[in-house]
Structure formats: C-alpha cells, structure tokens
Amino acid sequence: MDWQREVLEVAGEVDPTTGLLAYPTVGVSVGRQEGKSTLTDAVAYLRSLARRHQRGAYVCQDRSIAADRLLELASGPAARYVADVRRSNGKERIRWTNGSRWEIRAGTGKAGRGPSLDTVMVDEAALLPFAVLDALGPTQAARPDPQLWVTSNAGDAQSLMFWHYTELGRDSAAADPGRGVAWFEWGADDDDDRANPAVWRASMPALGRTISESFVATKLAELSREPERFDREYLNRWPPGMGGHDGLDLDAWAAAATPRARTVGRPVIGLDVDVHRAHTSIALAALDPAGRLVVEVVAQLPGTAGVAPYVRDLRRQRHAVAVVADDLTCASVVTELRRLRVEVTALGATDFARACGTFADHLDATPPRVLHRSQRALDVAAANAVRRRFGDAWAWSRTRSTGPVDALVACVVAAWGVWSTPAPAPPPAVTSSR
C-alpha cells in the first residue's frame, strides 16, 4: 500500500556524509487493522536479505504471538530464502540462506539477553514498558549500521514508553533535520468527531482496503460505552491531557521508575481521597541508602469508611514516623484518625503547594532524587495530573486533571512528610573522668 511504501522508502534513506542509514530510529503510529504486520514483515525481509550475516529481532508483549509471527514470516513471500527454522520454545528463530538470522525476544527487561542486533522491531509498543528499550539499546551499540523500529497504535495513560517516542517523533518531524528519527503518524485530532466517516478516512490510511467503513461503524457501536477504546484502536487518538504543558514531565517520571528500589529507616504514610470519594490511596515514602526518596502506593481502599483503622494498623506494622494528608480533601479521615489517637500532619494549601513543587523539582533533577516503583495506579495518576495555579504557586488539581490523581497526591504528601520531618537529634555525648 502507498503508506507502507512511503515508510520503507524514507527508512531506507542513506546519509551521504556517512554512508550509513539516515534514520537509525523509525517510529510508526497507526490504528489497528491498517496493514502494520505487512510493514513489519517487509522490514524483516529487507534488513535480513539486503546484507549477509544480519541479526534481527521481533519484540511484542506476548511471546506466543511473536513466535506465531516468526513462523508466518518463514512461510511468506521470502520462504525460498529460508535455510531453516528453529521452533523450540524460547529459542525460536529463522536462519536465512545468506547467513542472516531473525529471532524473537521477550517483551520484558530481559530482552537484551543474547547476541548483538542489527535490527530491532518493537511492535505493539504501547503495551510495553521502558525496560524493554533500556535492555535492547545496548544490543545495537556495537553494530555498524543498526536500526530500531517502534510501532503501535496510540496507548493509554500508562503507555509512557510509546508516548515518549510519539513526542520525540513529532518533535523530529517538526524540525525536519533529515536524519535521526523518522516518524510516521496517522490519527484523528482531539476535537474530531469520532462518528464522522470523513474523520475515519483522514485517520485510517488503509480504510476501504484492509478495513471497511461498515466494520468501523460496527466497532463504534460496540464500544459506545468505552469510546476511548475506539479512539485508541481505530482513530489512533491518545487520551485527552497527554503531554499537556501543565502536566507532569512523563519522561522524567519514566526515568525515575525503579521497581526494586530498597529503602532504609522508618517510612512516612501519605493518603489522599479521590475527588469523587470512590476510593482512597495510601502511600509510603522512605529514603534509600543513597539518600534518594522512594515512594509507592500500598493500598487503594473503597470509599473512606475503613481507611482510618487501616492506616492505624499500617503505622504500627511499619513503625511509620508520621501520617500526612491534605486537611481539606481528607478532613473526615483525619478526624477519624485523631479519634483513634493517631497523630496526623494535615497540610493546608500553602504546604500542599510546597509539597507538589518540591516533589516535581526532585523528580526533574538529573539523576532524579525521587524514585517510584512503576505501579499501574501511580503511572496512570502521573499521566492524569494537571496543575492548578494560585499566584506564583501551583498544586495538582483533582478537578482539572484528566482522571484520578489520588495515588500521586498520596505519594507527594508522604514525600513531604519525609522532607519536612526534622532529622533525629544525635545522642548526647557521654564523657567520664577519672
């Protein structure tokens, strides 16, 4: 199809000053059923057969799907160039007659295990974490002319890795440097009417060929109660608020993800209630051995009724030094905790703004001075967060944000509890005289 040919032609351009590929990174963002699999197969054929002894790998979320795609590749148009196919679980690969190989890698942080790679194809990237790219990057460092492909339809608030490449690609396309990152994206604008067939035709490059208007209309009706899924899968449209200038720096947030961070000492408990009072998030914050702050969400409880006893028991179990909450949103829980003889540091608007600003400053530091455990609820809250401003200060807004932010706010106030708690005084010196 025309769009696939366009992508392949640009991706194959050579920088005349170096003789190497002009675009070591290629990104493709397009909706479902648009012929993306045909494109990825073509990349595998071209990169494997154009030169001898090339090594390539296909990565997606589901290893069994990746294995099936590998077998389809071996029986496709270039089947006559296949020397042999290994089907053993965990070691699936194609060996081509020119000595090149094409294999699959796990869609996890273990993807970097194995030989160096000339070509990496990361498919359905919206479903994969940054750890995959972190692992695969070094496998291409020693190759003379590597190329990374990142393809997917739009993701949701948790798709931080593909959102990073989307922003990177859009910036590169706007600057048009002629090298570096080649970015191709088809999708609807935020204010386009999802029910308008003209919007479908503008957003779906293969409409009328691999996908019909009647099929799209059927899916629109089926997903009427979940329109964001229709937007994501067919219109290739990200949820509102992604990348807003008043949001959290999602690149910095991704860089701070440390699932196995170790903490020392006693933690601080933070809590926050969802704006609709549907649930309450409870978080812990503590320092790691290097003095960086580590935050995590330990519970999300329905409503507010059982929160106070839970926090009381958690404080005893973890020997927490403090409990911190916003005095307005969490007023009923704070009152109940105090009735249970649990001391609470209740933050007013000024201290809450200080907590938000300090957290953002520590997150933006290089390297980050605040880490998180990359939990789904927390990642989604980070992507949802939008600021409200008052004077020269700002704080995370529960009403302006694009979804719940209580998980993030619970971590922010817990962090403030650590930063604002005075260090314990050293024990008095003991002297003796004889």
MISEDO-364254 format. One record per residue (C-alpha): x, y, z; residue in one letter. Coordinates in Angstrom, 3 decimals, decimal comma. Example, Ala and Ser with C-alpha at 12.3 -4.5 7.8 and 13.67 -1.06 7.14 Angstrom:
2
12,300 / -4,500 / 7,800 / A $
13,670 / -1,060 / 7,140 / S $
***
This chain:
434
0,000 / 0,000 / 0,000 / M $
1,066 / 3,612 / -0,508 / D $
1,657 / 4,413 / 3,159 / W $
3,847 / 1,357 / 3,686 / Q $
5,911 / 2,139 / 0,598 / R $
6,399 / 5,700 / 1,831 / E $
7,628 / 4,468 / 5,212 / V $
10,071 / 1,955 / 3,707 / L $
11,482 / 4,476 / 1,245 / E $
12,218 / 7,055 / 3,929 / V $
13,506 / 4,470 / 6,422 / A $
15,991 / 3,243 / 3,801 / G $
17,485 / 6,660 / 3,065 / E $
21,266 / 6,916 / 3,440 / V $
23,162 / 9,864 / 4,868 / D $
25,588 / 10,845 / 2,072 / P $
28,170 / 12,140 / 4,544 / T $
28,471 / 8,844 / 6,418 / T $
27,169 / 6,210 / 4,034 / G $
25,004 / 4,915 / 6,886 / L $
21,246 / 4,940 / 7,375 / L $
19,967 / 8,471 / 7,836 / A $
17,364 / 7,273 / 10,335 / Y $
18,647 / 4,830 / 12,988 / P $
15,216 / 5,105 / 14,658 / T $
11,895 / 4,731 / 12,833 / V $
8,514 / 5,153 / 14,528 / G $
5,111 / 4,276 / 13,087 / V $
1,881 / 5,205 / 14,864 / S $
-1,236 / 3,939 / 13,088 / V $
-4,561 / 2,361 / 14,108 / G $
-5,459 / -1,314 / 14,200 / R $
-6,059 / -3,366 / 11,032 / Q $
-4,196 / -0,906 / 8,816 / E $
-1,603 / -3,357 / 7,445 / G $
1,106 / -2,803 / 10,043 / K $
2,013 / -6,518 / 10,088 / S $
2,729 / -6,409 / 6,365 / T $
5,076 / -3,487 / 7,007 / L $
6,947 / -5,262 / 9,807 / T $
7,349 / -8,375 / 7,624 / D $
8,778 / -6,242 / 4,832 / A $
11,275 / -4,688 / 7,234 / V $
12,375 / -8,160 / 8,354 / A $
12,850 / -9,313 / 4,754 / Y $
14,739 / -6,214 / 3,630 / L $
17,009 / -5,935 / 6,647 / R $
17,769 / -9,673 / 6,678 / S $
18,323 / -10,229 / 2,958 / L $
19,927 / -6,995 / 1,804 / A $
23,193 / -7,853 / 3,601 / R $
24,820 / -11,046 / 4,779 / R $
25,004 / -12,126 / 8,417 / H $
22,480 / -9,630 / 9,762 / Q $
20,821 / -10,266 / 13,117 / R $
17,315 / -9,027 / 13,763 / G $
14,706 / -9,467 / 16,480 / A $
10,964 / -9,007 / 16,780 / Y $
9,544 / -7,980 / 20,167 / V $
5,939 / -7,671 / 21,306 / C $
4,054 / -8,087 / 24,584 / Q $
3,036 / -11,732 / 24,063 / D $
5,865 / -14,147 / 23,291 / R $
3,499 / -16,736 / 21,794 / S $
2,187 / -14,115 / 19,347 / I $
5,773 / -13,214 / 18,480 / A $
6,528 / -16,890 / 17,815 / A $
3,491 / -17,185 / 15,533 / D $
4,589 / -14,079 / 13,631 / R $
8,028 / -15,624 / 13,167 / L $
6,562 / -18,791 / 11,623 / L $
4,329 / -16,703 / 9,333 / E $
7,414 / -14,798 / 8,231 / L $
9,239 / -18,034 / 7,375 / A $
6,367 / -19,213 / 5,158 / S $
5,756 / -15,848 / 3,493 / G $
6,929 / -14,372 / 0,192 / P $
10,622 / -14,872 / 1,024 / A $
10,243 / -18,528 / 2,029 / A $
12,691 / -19,637 / -0,663 / R $
15,457 / -17,738 / 1,154 / Y $
14,876 / -19,617 / 4,447 / V $
17,640 / -22,085 / 5,302 / A $
15,986 / -23,474 / 8,437 / D $
13,541 / -22,577 / 11,201 / V $
14,025 / -23,322 / 14,886 / R $
10,745 / -23,789 / 16,713 / R $
11,942 / -24,818 / 20,195 / S $
10,265 / -22,788 / 22,923 / N $
12,353 / -19,820 / 23,955 / G $
14,820 / -20,156 / 21,054 / K $
12,619 / -19,565 / 18,017 / E $
14,482 / -18,106 / 15,060 / R $
14,813 / -18,114 / 11,273 / I $
18,175 / -18,640 / 9,598 / R $
18,301 / -17,255 / 6,066 / W $
20,395 / -18,654 / 3,205 / T $
22,763 / -15,643 / 3,339 / N $
23,646 / -16,308 / 6,992 / G $
21,316 / -13,680 / 8,469 / S $
19,025 / -14,534 / 11,383 / R $
15,698 / -13,238 / 12,654 / W $
14,567 / -14,173 / 16,164 / E $
12,176 / -13,098 / 18,889 / I $
12,981 / -11,521 / 22,242 / R $
10,932 / -11,220 / 25,421 / A $
8,841 / -8,087 / 25,869 / G $
10,443 / -7,508 / 29,284 / T $
13,627 / -6,162 / 30,798 / G $
15,288 / -9,447 / 29,799 / K $
15,013 / -8,579 / 26,099 / A $
18,692 / -7,617 / 25,963 / G $
19,942 / -11,128 / 26,582 / R $
21,519 / -12,667 / 23,502 / G $
23,784 / -11,604 / 20,625 / P $
24,056 / -8,064 / 19,303 / S $
21,322 / -6,989 / 16,903 / L $
21,372 / -5,012 / 13,669 / D $
17,595 / -4,580 / 13,578 / T $
15,113 / -4,412 / 16,452 / V $
11,378 / -4,366 / 15,682 / M $
9,321 / -3,376 / 18,758 / V $
5,683 / -3,976 / 17,853 / D $
2,580 / -3,012 / 19,891 / E $
4,898 / -0,654 / 21,754 / A $
2,023 / 0,985 / 23,672 / A $
1,782 / -2,232 / 25,716 / L $
5,464 / -2,379 / 26,650 / L $
7,467 / -0,657 / 29,413 / P $
10,621 / 1,426 / 29,099 / F $
12,593 / -1,534 / 30,465 / A $
12,344 / -3,247 / 27,060 / V $
14,077 / -0,396 / 25,243 / L $
16,559 / 0,014 / 28,086 / D $
17,526 / -3,632 / 27,651 / A $
17,612 / -3,652 / 23,855 / L $
19,552 / -0,424 / 23,349 / G $
22,970 / -1,862 / 24,276 / P $
22,484 / -4,817 / 21,892 / T $
22,813 / -2,417 / 18,948 / Q $
25,669 / -0,292 / 20,249 / A $
28,451 / -2,314 / 18,603 / A $
26,713 / -2,877 / 15,233 / R $
27,898 / -0,760 / 12,253 / P $
24,505 / 0,364 / 10,908 / D $
21,691 / -0,536 / 13,325 / P $
18,046 / 0,425 / 13,057 / Q $
15,333 / 0,446 / 15,733 / L $
11,670 / 0,288 / 14,722 / W $
8,932 / 1,234 / 17,215 / V $
5,366 / 0,643 / 16,020 / T $
1,927 / 0,721 / 17,632 / S $
-1,466 / 2,325 / 17,741 / N $
-1,996 / 5,030 / 20,390 / A $
-1,917 / 3,936 / 24,008 / G $
-3,457 / 4,991 / 27,289 / D $
-2,159 / 6,866 / 30,307 / A $
0,204 / 4,016 / 31,191 / Q $
1,875 / 3,834 / 27,767 / S $
4,755 / 6,039 / 28,833 / L $
7,379 / 4,458 / 26,592 / M $
5,418 / 4,825 / 23,364 / F $
4,241 / 8,292 / 24,386 / W $
7,914 / 9,228 / 24,793 / H $
8,633 / 8,087 / 21,232 / Y $
5,494 / 9,823 / 19,974 / T $
6,635 / 13,161 / 21,385 / E $
10,207 / 12,539 / 20,215 / L $
8,973 / 11,662 / 16,723 / G $
6,631 / 14,642 / 16,468 / R $
9,413 / 17,000 / 17,518 / D $
11,772 / 15,469 / 14,950 / S $
9,154 / 15,673 / 12,194 / A $
8,517 / 19,339 / 13,002 / A $
12,247 / 20,148 / 12,945 / A $
12,783 / 18,012 / 9,809 / D $
16,558 / 17,525 / 10,234 / P $
16,733 / 14,808 / 7,565 / G $
18,381 / 12,359 / 9,944 / R $
17,968 / 10,790 / 13,382 / G $
14,322 / 9,849 / 13,930 / V $
11,820 / 9,190 / 11,119 / A $
8,257 / 9,475 / 12,409 / W $
5,016 / 8,476 / 10,669 / F $
1,640 / 9,026 / 12,323 / E $
-1,950 / 8,791 / 11,135 / W $
-4,768 / 9,659 / 13,532 / G $
-7,644 / 11,938 / 14,491 / A $
-7,224 / 15,314 / 16,174 / D $
-8,532 / 15,787 / 19,699 / D $
-11,638 / 17,703 / 18,592 / D $
-12,572 / 15,479 / 15,618 / D $
-15,981 / 13,766 / 15,703 / D $
-15,356 / 10,027 / 16,113 / R $
-18,678 / 9,215 / 14,389 / A $
-17,860 / 11,137 / 11,212 / N $
-16,793 / 8,840 / 8,310 / P $
-14,740 / 11,712 / 6,907 / A $
-12,647 / 11,591 / 10,088 / V $
-12,188 / 7,839 / 9,597 / W $
-10,979 / 8,349 / 6,041 / R $
-8,479 / 11,000 / 7,154 / A $
-7,211 / 8,882 / 10,058 / S $
-7,056 / 5,383 / 8,553 / M $
-4,688 / 5,046 / 5,585 / P $
-5,967 / 1,557 / 4,705 / A $
-9,712 / 2,262 / 5,010 / L $
-11,508 / 0,565 / 2,146 / G $
-8,700 / -1,953 / 1,649 / R $
-7,766 / -3,873 / 4,819 / T $
-10,656 / -2,436 / 6,837 / I $
-14,143 / -1,376 / 5,729 / S $
-16,324 / 1,527 / 6,816 / E $
-19,077 / -0,907 / 7,835 / S $
-16,642 / -2,690 / 10,177 / F $
-15,581 / 0,619 / 11,737 / V $
-19,228 / 1,588 / 12,223 / A $
-19,878 / -1,746 / 13,941 / T $
-16,944 / -1,217 / 16,309 / K $
-18,093 / 2,311 / 17,091 / L $
-21,478 / 0,937 / 18,182 / A $
-19,912 / -1,925 / 20,169 / E $
-17,608 / 0,457 / 22,045 / L $
-20,174 / 3,192 / 22,661 / S $
-19,719 / 2,794 / 26,429 / R $
-15,927 / 2,825 / 26,095 / E $
-15,312 / 5,454 / 23,390 / P $
-11,695 / 5,887 / 24,470 / E $
-11,004 / 2,350 / 23,252 / R $
-12,448 / 3,169 / 19,829 / F $
-10,346 / 6,333 / 19,743 / D $
-7,203 / 4,455 / 20,697 / R $
-7,557 / 1,412 / 18,441 / E $
-9,184 / 2,826 / 15,304 / Y $
-8,669 / 6,607 / 15,283 / L $
-5,173 / 6,285 / 16,795 / N $
-6,015 / 9,070 / 19,241 / R $
-4,379 / 9,465 / 22,635 / W $
-6,500 / 10,289 / 25,710 / P $
-7,050 / 13,998 / 26,435 / P $
-4,393 / 15,630 / 28,561 / G $
-1,420 / 13,539 / 27,386 / M $
1,526 / 15,859 / 27,080 / G $
-0,274 / 18,915 / 28,431 / G $
2,137 / 21,682 / 29,408 / H $
0,593 / 21,800 / 32,867 / D $
1,125 / 18,104 / 33,494 / G $
3,906 / 16,026 / 34,988 / L $
7,091 / 15,556 / 32,950 / D $
6,422 / 11,970 / 31,833 / L $
9,976 / 11,480 / 30,550 / D $
11,298 / 12,366 / 33,997 / A $
8,653 / 10,135 / 35,551 / W $
9,748 / 7,204 / 33,391 / A $
13,416 / 7,842 / 34,247 / A $
12,564 / 7,638 / 37,962 / A $
10,922 / 4,202 / 37,713 / A $
12,849 / 1,798 / 39,960 / T $
10,609 / -1,187 / 40,824 / P $
13,160 / -2,837 / 43,132 / R $
14,414 / 0,222 / 44,979 / A $
15,498 / -0,579 / 48,535 / R $
14,646 / 1,663 / 51,470 / T $
16,180 / 2,098 / 54,892 / V $
14,745 / 3,543 / 58,061 / G $
11,173 / 4,244 / 59,038 / R $
8,691 / 5,462 / 56,377 / P $
6,079 / 8,205 / 56,299 / V $
2,476 / 7,380 / 55,373 / I $
0,612 / 9,640 / 52,961 / G $
-3,049 / 9,392 / 51,960 / L $
-5,463 / 11,096 / 49,622 / D $
-9,135 / 10,673 / 48,715 / V $
-10,343 / 10,542 / 45,101 / D $
-12,292 / 13,658 / 44,108 / V $
-15,456 / 11,554 / 43,682 / H $
-14,860 / 9,844 / 47,073 / R $
-14,808 / 6,483 / 45,262 / A $
-11,552 / 5,340 / 46,848 / H $
-8,619 / 6,406 / 48,994 / T $
-4,959 / 5,864 / 48,108 / S $
-2,408 / 5,137 / 50,815 / I $
1,307 / 5,515 / 50,114 / A $
4,662 / 5,119 / 51,802 / L $
7,765 / 7,251 / 51,372 / A $
11,240 / 6,464 / 52,691 / A $
14,872 / 7,081 / 51,789 / L $
17,119 / 4,628 / 50,010 / D $
20,741 / 4,027 / 51,091 / P $
21,896 / 6,835 / 48,747 / A $
19,519 / 9,372 / 50,292 / G $
17,023 / 9,405 / 47,416 / R $
13,325 / 9,261 / 48,202 / L $
11,337 / 6,159 / 47,206 / V $
7,531 / 6,311 / 47,016 / V $
4,997 / 3,543 / 46,499 / E $
1,245 / 3,013 / 46,749 / V $
0,488 / 0,264 / 49,263 / V $
-3,318 / 0,256 / 49,059 / A $
-6,361 / 1,748 / 47,362 / Q $
-9,404 / 1,246 / 49,592 / L $
-13,023 / 1,780 / 48,507 / P $
-14,541 / 4,998 / 49,799 / G $
-13,270 / 6,334 / 53,122 / T $
-15,036 / 4,238 / 55,778 / A $
-12,253 / 1,753 / 56,538 / G $
-9,280 / 3,981 / 55,897 / V $
-8,539 / 5,178 / 59,432 / A $
-8,252 / 1,680 / 61,020 / P $
-6,116 / 0,549 / 58,074 / Y $
-3,723 / 3,475 / 58,455 / V $
-3,555 / 2,992 / 62,230 / R $
-2,571 / -0,662 / 61,772 / D $
-0,138 / 0,131 / 58,944 / L $
1,601 / 2,689 / 61,114 / R $
2,101 / 0,114 / 63,840 / R $
3,296 / -2,567 / 61,429 / Q $
5,762 / -0,329 / 59,575 / R $
6,740 / 1,840 / 62,563 / H $
5,958 / 4,918 / 60,456 / A $
7,262 / 8,205 / 61,820 / V $
4,315 / 10,275 / 60,556 / A $
0,982 / 10,279 / 58,744 / V $
0,388 / 13,158 / 56,294 / V $
-2,768 / 14,222 / 54,423 / A $
-4,399 / 17,246 / 52,802 / D $
-6,560 / 18,851 / 55,516 / D $
-9,391 / 19,731 / 53,105 / L $
-9,925 / 16,653 / 50,909 / T $
-9,125 / 14,198 / 53,684 / C $
-10,841 / 16,045 / 56,542 / A $
-13,189 / 13,190 / 57,526 / S $
-10,387 / 10,620 / 57,526 / V $
-8,096 / 12,932 / 59,504 / V $
-10,838 / 13,413 / 62,117 / T $
-11,345 / 9,659 / 62,418 / E $
-7,601 / 9,014 / 62,713 / L $
-7,301 / 11,521 / 65,520 / R $
-10,257 / 9,872 / 67,249 / R $
-8,208 / 6,650 / 67,069 / L $
-5,305 / 8,546 / 68,694 / R $
-3,230 / 8,621 / 65,503 / V $
-1,364 / 11,886 / 65,102 / E $
-1,771 / 13,361 / 61,597 / V $
0,105 / 16,179 / 59,887 / T $
-2,675 / 17,939 / 57,950 / A $
-1,398 / 20,137 / 55,128 / L $
-3,074 / 23,409 / 54,253 / G $
-2,992 / 24,872 / 50,725 / A $
0,404 / 26,529 / 51,136 / T $
2,159 / 23,424 / 52,403 / D $
0,425 / 21,273 / 49,799 / F $
1,767 / 23,578 / 47,075 / A $
5,225 / 23,345 / 48,610 / R $
4,932 / 19,566 / 48,627 / A $
3,929 / 19,456 / 44,945 / C $
6,679 / 21,836 / 43,828 / G $
9,370 / 20,081 / 45,857 / T $
8,328 / 16,690 / 44,505 / F $
8,463 / 17,969 / 40,910 / A $
11,888 / 19,562 / 41,474 / D $
13,322 / 16,336 / 42,900 / H $
11,788 / 14,335 / 40,057 / L $
13,255 / 16,675 / 37,405 / D $
16,773 / 16,510 / 38,874 / A $
19,480 / 14,668 / 36,926 / T $
19,715 / 11,994 / 38,169 / P $
16,265 / 12,049 / 39,825 / P $
16,208 / 12,418 / 43,592 / R $
12,796 / 10,766 / 43,898 / V $
12,082 / 7,219 / 42,693 / L $
8,874 / 5,233 / 42,310 / H $
8,060 / 1,556 / 41,826 / R $
6,292 / 1,897 / 38,439 / S $
2,881 / 0,761 / 39,704 / Q $
-0,082 / 0,936 / 37,339 / R $
-2,273 / 3,109 / 39,588 / A $
0,597 / 5,513 / 40,168 / L $
1,637 / 5,668 / 36,496 / D $
-1,947 / 6,413 / 35,462 / V $
-2,267 / 9,133 / 38,117 / A $
1,013 / 10,692 / 36,932 / A $
-0,280 / 10,814 / 33,359 / A $
-3,639 / 12,262 / 34,517 / N $
-2,189 / 15,039 / 36,652 / A $
-2,836 / 18,681 / 35,683 / V $
-1,809 / 21,712 / 37,723 / R $
-3,958 / 24,436 / 39,228 / R $
-2,219 / 27,728 / 39,837 / R $
-2,701 / 30,318 / 42,546 / F $
-0,362 / 33,291 / 42,491 / G $
3,167 / 32,101 / 41,805 / D $
2,475 / 28,663 / 43,284 / A $
0,737 / 25,576 / 41,936 / W $
-0,594 / 22,222 / 43,116 / A $
-2,063 / 19,147 / 41,471 / W $
-5,735 / 19,704 / 40,713 / S $
-8,219 / 16,942 / 41,423 / R $
-10,902 / 18,574 / 39,268 / T $
-8,839 / 19,780 / 36,274 / R $
-6,859 / 16,548 / 35,948 / S $
-7,972 / 14,129 / 33,247 / T $
-8,615 / 11,297 / 35,734 / G $
-7,954 / 10,282 / 39,346 / P $
-4,711 / 11,614 / 40,845 / V $
-5,096 / 10,458 / 44,447 / D $
-2,336 / 7,838 / 44,059 / A $
0,133 / 10,545 / 43,022 / L $
-1,025 / 13,003 / 45,683 / V $
-0,701 / 10,360 / 48,404 / A $
2,932 / 9,866 / 47,357 / C $
3,550 / 13,635 / 47,184 / V $
2,301 / 14,290 / 50,717 / V $
4,158 / 11,257 / 52,048 / A $
7,333 / 12,593 / 50,431 / A $
6,736 / 15,983 / 52,017 / W $
6,462 / 14,245 / 55,357 / G $
9,959 / 12,826 / 54,890 / V $
11,480 / 16,098 / 53,699 / W $
9,859 / 18,218 / 56,395 / S $
10,464 / 15,864 / 59,331 / T $
13,482 / 17,049 / 61,332 / P $
16,346 / 14,594 / 61,488 / A $
16,575 / 12,897 / 64,882 / P $
18,974 / 14,591 / 67,245 / A $
22,198 / 12,657 / 67,850 / P $
22,500 / 11,022 / 71,269 / P $
24,242 / 13,159 / 73,857 / P $
27,952 / 12,557 / 74,193 / A $
28,887 / 10,606 / 77,290 / V $
32,110 / 11,620 / 78,985 / T $
33,716 / 10,260 / 82,051 / S $
36,551 / 11,448 / 84,228 / S $
38,822 / 9,536 / 86,472 / R $
***
